[in-house]
Amino acid sequence: MGFDINRFQGDVDEELVCPICSGVLEDPLQVCLLIFLMEKVLLVLQAPVCEHAFCKSCITEWITRQPTCPVDRQSVTSAQLRPVPRILRNLLSRLCINCDNAQYGCTRVLKLDSLSNHLEECEHNPKRPLPCEKGCGLVIPKDELKDHNCVKELRALIQTQQQKMNDFQQEITEQRFLINEQKREMQLLKEFMRAMRISNPSMRAIADAMERDEVLRWSNFLQRARVTRWGGMISTPDEVLQRMIRRTLTEMGCPNHILDDLMENCHERRWPPGLSSLETRQNNRRQYENYVCKRVPGKQAVLVLACDNTHMGEDMMVEPGLVMIFAHGIE
């Protein structure tokens, strides 16, 4: 819908008026049709015809109802709408128009291309957002301030936020249900593969490959960690520490078929020869920097998985990997 022609100062050229709404063109588009001209059979030219201009909203709605030009009734599609020429846009921008808020007291007359910027700051705009000065701190349209009730608005805001929180909790519940279902299906698949591996030796290699791929995918998901103080390693963690790390690994999605082995490997009795005693650990300290370590979130512990450390020798690595727990020194 175009601008009301009565808002403009002076005469407005009819070329700047929308034939559909009879207002001054707003966000104008023109219909651009092409005809083919033949000259001496050898030369084909395209010549523009129609080129009638309309407000964008007017012509878009018109074409949805009847795909013809409103002026000359030639067939038109939305693909044939083009921006109007620059000279037409310049003529529009130079028109002088009254502010939208003239009825509320604004006396400004400005160029059409400056109107949108002015409206954002016009002090007479009844919808200009203003902060409530009664204490609630909400931003309210100017024309609603006089009827604004802080208590009522805050209650409504609290109810809205509570509803959003309830919806969020419901979504979390649904997501948890889906995750549990997926875990259950995965567990059933693992049990099936385990049974097949026992009953059918030919399936053993397939099952082993699937389990290796699962560990590798999980490892790629984990964040890298760096140990800054290898001397803080706890070689004999107590049961409390082990339960805490086990619970965290479970929450991290650790594959079930390696969880028990990883937890067994957090104690020096299951460490490889290069780590099995204080003396060997001190002798091999330079090799520690070659470990690829993965973070155990929120804990002073790292995972050193065999799939990430194929470059390490057998004296420094065991399958499926190690859990190293520290008193300090993880970043």
C-alpha positions as CSV (number, residue, x, y, z in Angstrom):
1,M,0.0,0.0,0.0
2,G,1.5,3.3,-1.1
3,F,1.7,6.6,0.8
4,D,-1.4,8.9,1.0
5,I,-0.8,11.5,-1.7
6,N,-2.3,14.2,0.5
7,R,0.7,13.9,2.9
8,F,3.1,15.4,0.2
9,Q,4.0,19.0,-0.3
10,G,3.3,20.3,-3.8
11,D,2.2,18.3,-6.8
12,V,3.2,14.6,-7.3
13,D,3.9,13.4,-10.9
14,E,1.4,10.7,-11.9
15,E,4.3,8.5,-12.9
16,L,5.0,8.2,-9.1
17,V,1.5,7.1,-8.3
18,C,0.6,3.4,-8.0
19,P,-2.2,2.5,-10.4
20,I,-3.6,-0.1,-7.9
21,C,-3.8,1.8,-4.6
22,S,-3.6,5.4,-6.0
23,G,-0.9,6.2,-3.4
24,V,2.6,7.3,-3.9
25,L,4.8,4.4,-4.8
26,E,6.2,2.5,-1.7
27,D,9.1,0.0,-2.2
28,P,8.2,0.1,-6.0
29,L,8.6,-2.6,-8.6
30,Q,8.0,-2.5,-12.3
31,V,6.7,-5.2,-14.7
32,C,9.4,-6.0,-17.2
33,L,8.1,-7.9,-20.2
34,L,10.3,-8.6,-23.3
35,I,9.3,-8.9,-27.0
36,F,11.4,-10.2,-29.8
37,L,12.1,-8.1,-32.8
38,M,13.3,-9.7,-36.1
39,E,15.5,-7.8,-38.5
40,K,16.5,-9.4,-41.8
41,V,16.0,-12.8,-40.2
42,L,19.6,-12.7,-38.9
43,L,19.3,-10.3,-36.0
44,V,17.2,-10.9,-32.9
45,L,16.7,-8.0,-30.4
46,Q,14.9,-7.8,-27.1
47,A,12.9,-4.7,-26.4
48,P,11.3,-4.0,-23.1
49,V,7.5,-3.2,-23.0
50,C,5.0,-2.5,-20.3
51,E,7.4,-1.2,-17.5
52,H,4.4,0.0,-15.4
53,A,5.4,0.6,-11.8
54,F,3.5,-0.4,-8.6
55,C,4.0,-0.7,-4.9
56,K,5.6,-4.0,-4.1
57,S,2.8,-5.1,-1.8
58,C,0.1,-4.0,-4.2
59,I,1.5,-5.8,-7.3
60,T,2.4,-8.9,-5.3
61,E,-1.1,-9.3,-4.0
62,W,-2.6,-8.5,-7.4
63,I,-0.6,-11.2,-9.2
64,T,-1.7,-13.9,-6.7
65,R,-5.3,-13.2,-7.7
66,Q,-4.9,-12.5,-11.4
67,P,-1.5,-12.8,-13.2
68,T,-1.9,-9.8,-15.5
69,C,-0.6,-6.2,-15.5
70,P,-3.3,-4.0,-13.9
71,V,-2.8,-1.4,-16.6
72,D,-2.5,-3.1,-20.0
73,R,-3.7,-6.7,-18.9
74,Q,-0.7,-8.4,-20.4
75,S,0.2,-11.7,-18.7
76,V,2.7,-11.3,-15.8
77,T,4.4,-13.6,-13.3
78,S,6.3,-12.7,-10.2
79,A,9.6,-13.6,-12.0
80,Q,9.0,-10.6,-14.3
81,L,9.0,-8.0,-11.5
82,R,12.1,-5.9,-11.3
83,P,13.3,-2.9,-9.2
84,V,12.3,0.4,-10.9
85,P,15.1,2.5,-12.6
86,R,17.3,4.6,-10.4
87,I,15.9,7.8,-11.9
88,L,12.5,6.9,-10.6
89,R,13.8,6.0,-7.2
90,N,15.6,9.4,-7.1
91,L,12.5,11.3,-7.9
92,L,10.6,9.5,-5.2
93,S,13.3,10.2,-2.6
94,R,13.2,13.9,-3.3
95,L,9.5,14.2,-2.5
96,C,8.7,16.0,0.7
97,I,6.2,14.2,3.1
98,N,4.6,14.9,6.4
99,C,5.6,12.7,9.3
100,D,3.3,9.7,10.1
101,N,2.8,11.2,13.5
102,A,1.5,14.6,12.3
103,Q,-1.8,13.9,14.0
104,Y,0.0,13.5,17.3
105,G,1.8,16.8,17.0
106,C,4.8,16.3,14.8
107,T,5.3,19.1,12.4
108,R,8.3,17.8,10.5
109,V,8.3,17.8,6.7
110,L,11.2,15.7,5.3
111,K,12.5,13.9,2.3
112,L,10.8,10.6,1.6
113,D,14.1,8.7,1.9
114,S,14.6,10.1,5.4
115,L,11.2,9.2,6.7
116,S,12.0,5.7,8.1
117,N,15.0,7.0,10.1
118,H,12.9,9.9,11.5
119,L,10.1,7.6,12.6
120,E,12.4,5.5,14.8
121,E,13.3,8.6,16.8
122,C,10.2,10.8,16.5
123,E,9.2,11.9,20.0
124,H,5.5,12.1,18.9
125,N,5.4,8.4,17.9
126,P,2.7,6.8,20.1
127,K,4.5,3.4,19.8
128,R,7.9,4.7,20.7
129,P,9.2,2.4,23.4
130,L,9.9,4.0,26.8
131,P,11.1,2.6,30.1
132,C,8.6,2.5,32.9
133,E,9.5,5.0,35.6
134,K,7.4,3.3,38.3
135,G,10.0,0.8,39.2
136,C,9.3,-2.4,37.1
137,G,11.9,-1.5,34.5
138,L,9.8,-2.8,31.6
139,V,9.9,-1.0,28.2
140,I,6.4,0.0,27.2
141,P,4.9,1.7,24.1
142,K,4.4,5.4,24.8
143,D,0.6,5.3,24.3
144,E,0.3,2.4,26.8
145,L,2.2,4.0,29.7
146,K,-0.8,5.7,31.2
147,D,-2.6,2.4,31.6
148,H,0.5,0.5,32.6
149,N,0.2,-1.6,35.8
150,C,3.6,-2.8,37.0
151,V,2.3,-5.6,39.2
152,K,-0.1,-6.9,36.4
153,E,2.6,-6.8,33.8
154,L,5.2,-8.5,36.0
155,R,2.7,-11.2,36.8
156,A,2.0,-11.8,33.2
157,L,5.8,-11.8,32.4
158,I,6.3,-14.4,35.2
159,Q,3.5,-16.6,33.9
160,T,4.9,-16.4,30.4
161,Q,8.4,-17.3,31.6
162,Q,6.9,-20.1,33.7
163,Q,5.0,-21.5,30.7
164,K,8.3,-21.4,28.6
165,M,10.0,-23.2,31.5
166,N,7.3,-25.8,31.6
167,D,7.5,-26.3,27.8
168,F,11.3,-26.6,28.1
169,Q,11.0,-29.2,30.8
170,Q,8.5,-31.1,28.7
171,E,10.9,-31.0,25.8
172,I,13.8,-32.2,28.0
173,T,11.6,-35.1,29.3
174,E,10.7,-36.1,25.7
175,Q,14.4,-35.9,24.7
176,R,15.4,-38.1,27.6
177,F,12.8,-40.6,26.7
178,L,14.1,-40.7,23.1
179,I,17.7,-41.1,24.4
180,N,16.7,-43.9,26.7
181,E,14.9,-45.6,23.9
182,Q,17.9,-45.3,21.7
183,K,20.2,-46.6,24.4
184,R,17.8,-49.6,25.0
185,E,17.8,-50.4,21.2
186,M,21.6,-50.1,21.2
187,Q,21.9,-52.4,24.1
188,L,19.6,-54.9,22.5
189,L,21.8,-54.7,19.3
190,K,24.9,-55.3,21.4
191,E,23.4,-58.2,23.2
192,F,22.3,-59.7,19.8
193,M,25.8,-59.2,18.4
194,R,27.4,-60.8,21.5
195,A,25.1,-63.8,21.2
196,M,25.9,-64.1,17.5
197,R,29.6,-63.8,18.2
198,I,29.3,-66.8,20.6
199,S,27.1,-68.9,18.4
200,N,28.6,-68.0,15.1
201,P,32.4,-67.6,15.0
202,S,32.2,-65.9,11.5
203,M,30.3,-63.0,13.2
204,R,33.1,-62.4,15.7
205,A,35.2,-60.2,13.3
206,I,32.1,-58.2,12.3
207,A,31.1,-57.6,16.0
208,D,34.7,-56.7,16.9
209,A,34.9,-54.2,14.1
210,M,31.5,-52.6,15.1
211,E,32.8,-52.2,18.7
212,R,36.1,-50.7,17.5
213,D,34.1,-48.2,15.4
214,E,31.9,-47.3,18.3
215,V,34.9,-46.5,20.5
216,L,36.5,-44.5,17.7
217,R,33.4,-42.4,17.2
218,W,33.1,-41.8,20.9
219,S,36.8,-40.7,21.1
220,N,36.3,-38.3,18.2
221,F,33.5,-36.7,20.2
222,L,35.7,-36.1,23.3
223,Q,37.6,-32.9,23.9
224,R,41.4,-32.9,24.1
225,A,43.1,-32.3,27.4
226,R,46.7,-31.5,28.5
227,V,48.4,-32.7,31.6
228,T,50.7,-30.1,33.1
229,R,51.9,-32.0,36.2
230,W,52.4,-35.7,35.5
231,G,53.8,-36.0,39.0
232,G,50.3,-35.5,40.4
233,M,49.2,-38.8,39.0
234,I,47.3,-41.0,41.5
235,S,48.4,-44.6,40.9
236,T,46.0,-46.2,43.4
237,P,42.7,-44.3,43.4
238,D,40.3,-45.2,46.2
239,E,36.8,-46.5,45.6
240,V,35.1,-43.1,46.0
241,L,37.3,-41.6,43.2
242,Q,36.7,-44.7,41.0
243,R,32.9,-44.5,41.4
244,M,32.9,-40.8,40.6
245,I,35.0,-41.3,37.4
246,R,32.8,-44.3,36.4
247,R,29.6,-42.2,36.8
248,T,31.1,-39.4,34.7
249,L,32.2,-41.8,31.9
250,T,28.7,-43.2,31.8
251,E,27.2,-39.8,31.5
252,M,29.8,-39.0,28.7
253,G,28.4,-42.0,26.7
254,C,31.3,-44.4,27.2
255,P,30.6,-47.6,25.3
256,N,29.5,-50.2,27.8
257,H,31.8,-52.9,26.5
258,I,34.9,-50.9,27.4
259,L,33.7,-49.2,30.6
260,D,34.7,-52.0,33.0
261,D,38.1,-52.4,31.4
262,L,38.8,-48.6,31.5
263,M,37.9,-48.5,35.2
264,E,40.1,-51.5,35.9
265,N,42.9,-49.7,34.0
266,C,42.8,-46.7,36.3
267,H,44.9,-48.6,38.9
268,E,48.6,-49.2,38.5
269,R,48.2,-53.0,38.8
270,R,46.7,-52.9,35.3
271,W,49.1,-50.4,33.8
272,P,51.6,-51.4,31.1
273,P,55.2,-52.1,31.9
274,G,56.3,-48.6,31.3
275,L,54.0,-47.3,34.0
276,S,53.8,-50.2,36.4
277,S,56.1,-48.8,39.1
278,L,57.3,-45.5,40.4
279,E,60.8,-46.2,39.0
280,T,59.6,-46.9,35.4
281,R,57.2,-43.9,35.5
282,Q,60.1,-41.7,36.4
283,N,62.3,-43.2,33.7
284,N,59.6,-42.8,31.1
285,R,58.5,-39.3,32.0
286,R,59.7,-37.8,28.7
287,Q,57.3,-40.1,26.9
288,Y,54.2,-38.8,28.7
289,E,54.1,-35.7,26.4
290,N,53.4,-38.1,23.5
291,Y,50.1,-39.3,24.9
292,V,46.9,-38.0,23.2
293,C,44.7,-37.4,26.2
294,K,40.9,-36.7,26.3
295,R,39.2,-34.7,29.0
296,V,36.9,-36.1,31.6
297,P,34.6,-33.1,32.2
298,G,34.8,-31.5,35.7
299,K,37.3,-34.0,37.0
300,Q,41.1,-34.1,37.4
301,A,41.3,-37.1,35.1
302,V,42.1,-37.9,31.5
303,L,41.4,-40.8,29.1
304,V,44.3,-42.2,27.2
305,L,42.6,-44.4,24.6
306,A,44.5,-47.0,22.6
307,C,42.7,-45.9,19.3
308,D,44.2,-42.4,19.8
309,N,47.7,-43.6,20.8
310,T,48.7,-46.2,18.2
311,H,52.0,-44.3,18.0
312,M,52.9,-45.4,21.5
313,G,54.7,-48.7,22.2
314,E,53.2,-51.7,24.0
315,D,55.2,-50.8,27.1
316,M,53.2,-47.5,27.4
317,M,49.7,-48.6,26.3
318,V,47.0,-51.2,26.9
319,E,43.6,-52.0,25.3
320,P,41.2,-50.3,25.3
321,G,43.1,-47.5,27.1
322,L,43.9,-46.0,30.5
323,V,42.1,-43.7,32.9
324,M,44.7,-41.5,34.6
325,I,43.5,-39.7,37.7
326,F,45.4,-36.7,39.1
327,A,45.5,-34.7,42.3
328,H,46.1,-31.6,40.1
329,G,47.6,-30.5,36.8
330,I,44.8,-30.9,34.1
331,E,43.9,-28.2,31.7
